[in-house]
Amino acid sequence: MRALLVLAALLALSACGLSPMYAGGTKSASAQGLAAVEVPAIQGRGGWLVKNALDARLGVAGQTAPQYRLDVRLDDSLEALGVLNDDTISRERRILRARYQLVDIATGAVLLDATAGSDAGIDVVSSEYATIAAEQKALENLAIEVADRMATQVVLTLRSRGGAPDLPQP
């Protein structure tokens, strides 16, 4: 009886309609849709880091004719969290927020208008060099995390529109 229940559960699970997002590797609809996305330059050091992370995730390096453009505006800020009695800062919070739009280049239609963001806590230590290095490392990590979130939303948007655009096969 127990084996029958397990078998029924497995059959029900396989019929749920879930499928791997990148099934098929670089030939998949998701991968080809992402390869058709162009990311223009983003202002600032954080923008450079986010653009590089997006390029790595979207696979735009080999794409010659982009069909979509991902416009990104970043807001990068540091705020004091822990303030001691002598008004010195003991902890900071780095916040990276991105407002982005996925635009169909041919029609100018905005397919996705969303935000992504993350934050990180930073200990402020007596060494100014160590604090600056921690702030920069936090920005690098946040850029990767924000780019991951944006790439996921982009692929979900492209997938919901019917998969990849019509791209010539090599």
Secondary structure, DSSP 8 states (H G I E B T S, - for coil): -HHHHHHHHHHHHHTS----TTTTGGGSHHHHHHHTEE----SHHHHHHHHHHHHHHHTGGG-SS-SEEEEEEEEEEEEEEEE-TTS-EEEEEEEEEEEEEEEETTT--EEEEEEEEEEEEEE--S-HHHHHHHHHHHHHHHHHHHHHHHHHHHHHHHHHTTSS------
